[in-house]
Amino acid sequence: MSSYLRKIEAERAVLETVNRRYPQPSLHGLSAGAIASWAKKTRAPAPMLAALHDVGQLVGAMCERSGERNQTPERRRQTAARRAVLGFQSRFH
């Protein structure tokens, strides 16, 4: 599986967790702007918002736009992002 597909899979897992708990309005992305806009319209607790920002940054860094790379730094970013997603899901599920 490409790093891009892993990134999309990780993002969807987080969005699914958030939107199950806070369905209205739905969160549609993990960018800082998407989270800030959503936060203004919901009652999500501060710890969740902080965790969303952290996970969003990690997931955003999961793949290089210049192409697939399987070097050690890339694998570390992917592993860190996967762990962050799992931690987020277990904490806010």
C-alpha positions as CSV (number, residue, x, y, z in Angstrom):
1,M,0.0,0.0,0.0
2,S,1.3,3.4,-0.9
3,S,2.1,6.0,1.8
4,Y,-0.6,8.2,0.3
5,L,-3.3,5.5,0.8
6,R,-2.0,4.9,4.3
7,K,-2.4,8.6,5.0
8,I,-6.0,8.6,3.7
9,E,-6.8,5.5,5.7
10,A,-5.4,7.1,8.9
11,E,-7.4,10.3,8.3
12,R,-10.6,8.4,7.7
13,A,-10.1,6.5,10.9
14,V,-9.8,9.7,12.9
15,L,-12.7,11.4,11.2
16,E,-14.9,8.4,11.7
17,T,-14.1,8.4,15.5
18,V,-14.7,12.1,15.8
19,N,-17.9,12.2,13.7
20,R,-19.4,9.2,15.6
21,R,-19.0,11.1,18.8
22,Y,-19.9,14.6,17.4
23,P,-22.1,14.0,14.3
24,Q,-23.3,17.6,13.9
25,P,-21.5,19.3,12.3
26,S,-19.2,16.8,10.8
27,L,-15.4,17.2,10.7
28,H,-14.3,16.8,7.1
29,G,-10.5,17.0,7.4
30,L,-7.5,17.1,9.7
31,S,-5.9,20.4,8.5
32,A,-5.6,23.1,11.1
33,G,-8.2,25.2,9.3
34,A,-10.7,22.4,9.1
35,I,-10.3,21.6,12.8
36,A,-10.5,25.3,13.8
37,S,-13.7,25.8,11.8
38,W,-15.3,22.7,13.2
39,A,-14.2,23.6,16.8
40,K,-16.2,26.9,16.6
41,K,-19.4,24.9,15.9
42,T,-19.1,22.1,18.3
43,R,-18.6,21.4,22.0
44,A,-15.6,19.1,21.7
45,P,-13.4,19.3,24.8
46,A,-10.0,21.1,24.7
47,P,-8.1,17.8,25.1
48,M,-9.7,16.3,22.1
49,L,-9.0,19.5,20.0
50,A,-5.4,19.4,21.1
51,A,-5.1,15.7,20.2
52,L,-6.8,16.3,16.8
53,H,-4.2,19.0,16.0
54,D,-1.4,16.6,17.0
55,V,-2.8,13.7,15.0
56,G,-3.5,16.0,12.0
57,Q,0.1,17.1,11.8
58,L,1.4,13.6,12.0
59,V,-1.1,12.2,9.4
60,G,-0.3,15.2,7.2
61,A,3.4,14.3,7.2
62,M,2.8,10.6,6.4
63,C,3.8,10.8,2.8
64,E,6.0,12.9,0.5
65,R,4.3,14.6,-2.4
66,S,7.4,14.0,-4.5
67,G,6.7,10.3,-4.6
68,E,6.9,7.1,-2.7
69,R,9.8,6.8,-0.3
70,N,10.6,3.9,1.8
71,Q,13.5,5.4,3.7
72,T,13.9,5.2,7.5
73,P,12.5,8.8,8.2
74,E,9.4,8.1,6.1
75,R,8.8,4.8,7.9
76,R,9.2,6.6,11.3
77,R,6.7,9.2,10.3
78,Q,4.2,6.6,9.2
79,T,4.7,4.5,12.4
80,A,4.3,7.6,14.6
81,A,1.1,8.6,12.7
82,R,-0.4,5.1,13.0
83,R,0.4,5.1,16.8
84,A,-1.2,8.5,17.2
85,V,-4.3,7.5,15.3
86,L,-4.7,4.4,17.4
87,G,-4.1,6.4,20.6
88,F,-6.6,9.0,19.5
89,Q,-9.2,6.3,18.8
90,S,-8.7,4.5,22.1
91,R,-8.8,7.8,24.0
92,F,-11.9,9.3,22.4
93,H,-13.9,6.3,21.1
